[in-house]
Amino acid sequence: MNTKRGLKSIHISHLPRRVMAEEQKKIAGSHDELLARLAGLYRGLSVLLWSVPLYLIFAVQTIFTSEWKIFFSNHWDLIGALPATAAAVCAVYGTNLVRASQLESGKLTKNLDELLVIFIAIGGLSPFYYWFSQEPALLYFAAMVFILILTSLYSLMVLSRVIYRLAALLGTPALRTEAALFMLLNNAILLACMAGFTLYCLVMVGAIRFKNLLYYCAYYQPHFQWFFVLGVLFPTAVCVWWLWNLKTLCFERILNWEVGKDESFREGALSSQSPSREPQEEDAAS
């Protein structure tokens, strides 16, 4: 009878440990899954951190200079169109990495989907920078560059919304408020740039057509172009700064997660060893 009671007590004492082991495995699996999501988010933010400013640099270099003119033949040179297109492709890859992290936010997912489509469109239209720099008299190239610039400005607005959603998920309420103010400021500057660029294009079309203000437009054109580039540079720099902060915050989360995981594993191991000895001692005594 005593042996049967001992076997029953041993069997019952093992049940909580099995349940605890299964729960620990589930928790470890969810921890590993969330850690993989954070790692994917970190990689995506790193790619966006480099691709966004590089695209601006390559676009300005391509449209204002002819230094990409290598083995030029009938304005279909792929080498001149490659830098801006490659930066846009990297932006698509970084956005896809952030999107693949599967963060639980419906609005963030919608913004990422919109940003991905816009970056794909920008990558397809980026060669027109080079073709317009080689043949600026063609109206088709000028119209495509006009659409491309407006699309690029709108992509910065969507990127601002993505940064705001990520700051709300990863950061504190104070950081969320700061990101909201940044988003409003960036959107206001970008809307002003879009309106100014549209007005400039309309004035240039009217001057070319009626030839009344052609001299003045030709004189002020370089000044307006570089003023426009400086206006776009500010929201781009702010986006890059926020991407860097989000990347740093994500890296801190990964480190804290690893440290917390090691501590919880040690505590779980110690707690699983201590109650297992007590029933064995009681069974041996009985």
C-alpha positions in Angstrom: 0.0 0.0 0.0 2.8 2.4 0.9 4.5 1.6 -2.4 1.3 2.4 -4.4 0.8 5.6 -2.5 4.4 6.5 -3.2 4.0 5.8 -6.9 0.8 7.9 -7.0 2.5 10.8 -5.2 5.5 10.7 -7.6 3.1 10.6 -10.6 1.1 13.5 -9.2 4.3 15.5 -8.4 5.5 15.1 -12.0 2.3 16.6 -13.5 2.9 20.3 -12.5 6.4 20.0 -13.8 5.2 18.8 -17.2 2.7 21.6 -17.4 5.3 24.1 -16.3 7.7 22.7 -19.0 5.1 23.0 -21.7 4.3 26.6 -20.6 7.9 27.5 -20.6 8.3 26.1 -24.1 5.4 28.1 -25.3 6.7 31.3 -23.7 10.2 30.6 -25.1 8.7 30.1 -28.6 6.8 33.3 -28.4 9.9 35.1 -27.1 11.9 33.8 -30.0 9.2 34.8 -32.4 9.0 38.3 -31.1 12.8 38.6 -31.0 12.9 37.5 -34.7 10.4 40.3 -35.5 12.4 42.9 -33.7 15.5 41.7 -35.6 13.7 42.0 -38.9 12.5 45.5 -37.9 16.0 46.5 -37.0 17.4 45.3 -40.4 14.6 47.1 -42.3 15.2 50.4 -40.4 18.9 50.1 -41.1 18.3 49.7 -44.9 15.8 52.6 -44.9 18.3 54.7 -42.9 20.8 54.5 -45.8 18.6 54.2 -48.9 16.4 57.4 -48.3 19.3 60.0 -48.1 21.2 58.2 -50.8 18.3 58.4 -53.2 18.1 62.2 -52.7 21.8 62.5 -53.3 21.7 60.4 -56.5 18.6 62.1 -57.8 20.1 65.6 -57.4 23.4 64.5 -58.8 21.7 62.8 -61.8 19.3 65.6 -62.7 21.6 68.6 -62.3 24.9 67.2 -63.7 26.0 65.0 -66.5 28.8 63.2 -64.6 26.9 59.8 -65.0 27.4 60.0 -68.7 29.5 56.9 -69.4 29.2 55.1 -72.8 26.2 57.3 -73.7 24.2 56.2 -76.6 20.8 57.7 -77.6 19.8 58.6 -74.0 19.1 55.0 -73.1 22.2 54.5 -71.0 21.6 52.2 -68.0 24.8 53.2 -66.1 23.5 56.8 -65.7 20.1 55.5 -64.5 21.5 52.9 -62.1 22.4 54.9 -58.9 18.9 56.4 -58.2 17.2 53.2 -59.2 19.4 51.1 -57.0 18.7 53.3 -54.0 14.9 53.0 -54.7 15.3 49.2 -54.9 17.1 49.2 -51.5 14.2 51.3 -50.1 11.7 48.7 -51.3 13.8 46.0 -49.7 13.9 47.8 -46.4 10.2 48.6 -46.4 9.5 44.9 -47.1 11.7 43.9 -44.1 9.7 46.2 -41.8 6.5 44.9 -43.3 7.6 41.3 -42.8 8.2 41.9 -39.1 4.3 41.6 -38.7 3.9 44.1 -35.9 0.3 44.1 -34.6 -1.0 47.4 -35.9 -3.6 47.6 -38.7 -2.8 51.3 -39.4 0.9 50.6 -39.6 0.4 47.7 -42.0 -1.7 49.9 -44.3 0.9 52.7 -44.2 3.7 50.2 -45.0 1.7 48.7 -47.9 1.2 52.2 -49.3 4.9 53.1 -48.8 5.9 49.8 -50.5 3.8 50.6 -53.6 5.1 54.1 -53.8 8.7 53.0 -53.5 8.1 50.5 -56.3 6.7 53.2 -58.5 9.6 55.5 -57.7 12.1 52.7 -58.6 10.4 52.3 -62.0 10.4 56.0 -62.7 13.9 56.8 -61.4 15.7 56.3 -64.8 13.8 59.4 -66.1 16.1 61.6 -64.0 19.0 60.6 -66.2 17.0 60.7 -69.5 15.6 64.1 -68.7 19.1 65.4 -67.9 20.3 64.3 -71.3 17.2 65.4 -73.3 15.5 68.3 -71.3 13.6 69.5 -74.3 11.4 66.4 -74.5 8.1 67.2 -72.9 7.5 63.5 -72.1 10.6 63.3 -70.0 9.8 66.5 -68.3 6.3 65.3 -67.4 7.6 62.0 -66.0 10.1 63.9 -63.8 7.4 66.1 -62.6 5.3 63.1 -61.5 8.4 61.4 -60.0 9.3 64.4 -57.9 5.7 64.8 -56.5 5.6 61.1 -55.8 9.0 61.2 -54.0 7.7 64.1 -51.8 4.5 62.2 -51.0 6.6 59.1 -50.1 8.3 61.2 -47.4 4.9 62.1 -46.0 3.9 58.4 -45.9 7.3 57.6 -44.3 6.6 60.2 -41.6 3.3 58.4 -40.8 5.2 55.1 -40.6 7.7 56.6 -38.2 4.9 57.9 -36.1 3.3 54.5 -35.9 6.6 52.8 -35.0 7.3 55.4 -32.3 3.9 54.8 -30.8 4.5 51.0 -30.7 8.1 51.0 -29.4 8.4 54.2 -27.5 6.9 56.0 -24.5 3.9 58.4 -24.7 6.3 61.3 -24.6 8.1 59.9 -27.6 4.7 59.4 -29.4 3.8 63.0 -28.8 7.1 64.2 -30.1 6.7 62.0 -33.2 3.3 63.5 -33.8 4.7 67.0 -33.8 7.4 65.9 -36.1 4.9 64.4 -38.5 2.9 67.6 -38.6 6.0 69.7 -39.2 7.2 67.4 -42.0 3.9 67.3 -43.7 3.6 71.1 -43.7 7.0 71.5 -45.2 6.4 68.8 -47.8 3.1 70.3 -48.8 4.7 73.7 -49.2 7.4 72.1 -51.4 4.9 70.4 -53.5 2.8 73.6 -54.0 6.0 75.6 -54.8 7.3 73.1 -57.3 3.9 72.9 -59.0 3.7 76.7 -59.2 7.2 76.8 -60.6 6.4 74.3 -63.3 3.3 76.2 -64.3 5.3 79.5 -64.5 8.0 77.8 -66.6 5.4 76.3 -69.0 3.7 79.7 -69.4 7.0 81.4 -69.9 8.1 79.0 -72.6 4.7 79.2 -74.3 4.2 82.9 -74.3 7.9 83.9 -74.1 7.2 87.0 -72.0 9.0 86.0 -68.8 11.5 83.6 -70.3 14.5 85.8 -69.5 13.6 86.2 -65.8 12.7 82.5 -65.4 16.0 81.5 -66.9 17.8 83.9 -64.5 16.0 82.7 -61.3 15.8 79.0 -62.3 19.1 77.8 -60.7 18.3 79.7 -57.5 14.9 78.2 -57.2 16.2 74.7 -57.9 18.8 74.8 -55.1 16.3 76.4 -52.8 13.9 73.6 -53.5 16.6 71.0 -52.8 17.3 72.6 -49.4 13.6 72.6 -48.7 13.4 68.9 -49.4 16.6 68.2 -47.5 15.2 69.3 -44.1 12.3 66.8 -44.0 14.6 64.1 -45.3 17.1 64.8 -42.6 14.4 64.7 -40.0 13.2 61.3 -41.3 16.7 59.9 -41.2 17.2 61.2 -37.6 14.0 59.5 -36.5 14.9 56.3 -38.3 18.2 56.3 -36.4 16.4 56.8 -33.1 13.9 54.0 -33.9 16.8 51.7 -34.8 18.6 52.5 -31.5 15.4 51.9 -29.6 14.8 48.6 -31.4 18.4 47.5 -30.6 17.9 48.4 -26.9 14.7 46.3 -26.9 16.6 43.3 -28.4 19.4 43.6 -25.8 16.9 44.0 -22.9 14.9 41.0 -24.2 18.0 38.8 -24.3 19.1 39.8 -20.7 15.5 39.3 -19.4 15.3 35.9 -21.2 18.5 34.7 -19.6 17.4 35.8 -16.1 14.0 34.2 -16.5 15.6 31.0 -17.7 17.8 30.9 -14.6 15.0 31.6 -12.3 12.8 28.9 -14.0 15.6 26.4 -13.7 16.1 27.0 -10.0 12.4 27.0 -9.3 11.9 23.7 -11.2 14.7 22.0 -9.2 13.6 23.0 -5.7 10.1 21.5 -5.6 11.2 18.3 -7.3 13.4 17.3 -4.4 10.7 17.8 -1.8 8.3 15.1 -3.0 11.1 12.6 -3.5 12.3 13.1 0.1 8.7 12.7 1.3 8.2 9.5 -0.7 11.5 8.1 0.6 10.4 8.8 4.1 7.0 7.2 3.7 
